[in-house]
Amino acid sequence: MWLIPYLIAALLGYIDCKIPSYLNPCSISSKGLTSCFLEQGNIVISHIVNGDKTLGIPNLNPLMIPKLELENLHGLSLTFHDAYLYGLSEARLTDAKVDFDAKKVEIQVDIKQASLISPYEVNGKILILSIEGKGNSNSTVDNVRFKYTYEYELENRNGAQHIIMKPNDKFQLTIDRAYFNYEGLFGGNKEMGDNINKFLNENWQEVFKEMGGGIESAFTLIARTVAQGLFKHVSFDELFLP
């Protein structure tokens, strides 16, 4: 399970503000609602990727993550610290479905390539091989498709309706390819380190399930926190017209 309190701390901290000028509402009754949602969603992404203090959103280009920790049932312990997630500047909203009656939203964000660059420490077993070491690492994924689904309720705050996300949000991340490079494995033994890195890349699909969760967890928390920051400051009526 990924333990990411440091990432939460990095993403939270809101400032009261006026609605950002780049936010333009879409009409619920319009036949072009989906296209408007996609267009305006990508405008928002292009602005917030460099951070928006008025919404409490830090710079995402790249996103600095103080610490990520992974433990799995096979005894693998993997820690990243002072990590940087690159690629969010290329994020594009490619699909969106909004059901106002059921109060449910489904979105898909595509990213051509994303990389987690970070010092690491690892000990335990990955698939069938033991692994241990510390040093610099690069975990890169190609053609990311991040699907995020959440339900919401409306809450009255100072005479305005605000979206409150329910805690049952769901996410799904698929990729076309993953690449791993871990320096400093086995005390810097080059032969053993090269063999492990070769194994990781030859078996990238299985490895990503166990070692790629850092990128997945980061995307999930980014989506959740950006949405919550937006909904905290911007009312439903400021986002959607009748």
Residue, then its C-alpha position, 0 to 999 in steps of 0.5 A: m500500500w502506498l503511504i503518501p502523507y508528504l504528498i498530501a501536505a505538498l498539495l494542500g493549503y488553500i487561499d481564499c480568492k476570487i474565481p480565476s479568470y480562465l474559468n468559463p462555465c458550460s451550459i448544462s442544457s447545451k447539446g455541446l456540453t461535452s465538447c465545452f467541458l473538454e475545451q474548458g477542461n484543457i484550458v484549466i489544465s494548461h493554467i494550473v500545471n504551473g500552479d495556482k496559489t489562488l486554488g492552493i495548487p502547487n507547481l505541477n511542472p514538475l511536481m516535487i514529491p518529498k516522499l513516497e513509500l511502498e510495501n507489498l505482500h511479498g516483502l518489498s520495501l521501496t522508498f522514493h524521496d525528493a522525487y520529481l514527476y515530469g510530464l504533467s505539462e503534456a496532460r490532455l483531457t480526452d473524454a468526459k461524462v457528466d451525469f447531473d441527475a446521478k451526480k457522477v463525473e467520469i474523465q480521462v486524461d492522457i499523457k504521452q510520457a511521464s517520468l518519476i525521477s528520484p533517489y530511492e532505497v529498496n529491499g525485498k523481492i520483486l517477482i522472483l528475484s531479491i533486490e536491494g540497494k539505493g541510488n538514483s532511479n528513473s521510472t518512465v511510462d509511455n502513453v498514460r491513460f488515467k481514468y478518474t470517476y467520482e460521485y458528488e453532493l451539493e452543499n450550500r455555503n454562504g448562499a452558493q452550492h458547492i460540489i463535495m466529492k464523495p470518498n468512493d472515487k475510483f481510478q484506473l491507469t493504463i500504459d503502453r510501456a514502462y521503463f525502469n533504471y535503478e542505479g546503485l543496486f547491490g552496493g553498486n555491483k554493475e553486473m548484478g545491477d545490469n541484470i536486475n534492470k534488464f529483468l525489470n524492463e523485460n517483464w515491465q508489465e508485471v513489474f509495473k504492478e508492483m513497482g509502478g504504483g508511485i506514479e499511479s498514486a501520484f496521479t490519483l492524489i493530484a486529480r483528487t486534490v486539484a478537483q477538491g481545491l477547485f470545488k472549494h473555491v468555485s461554486f457549482d453555478e460558477l462552473f455550470l450555467p442552466 
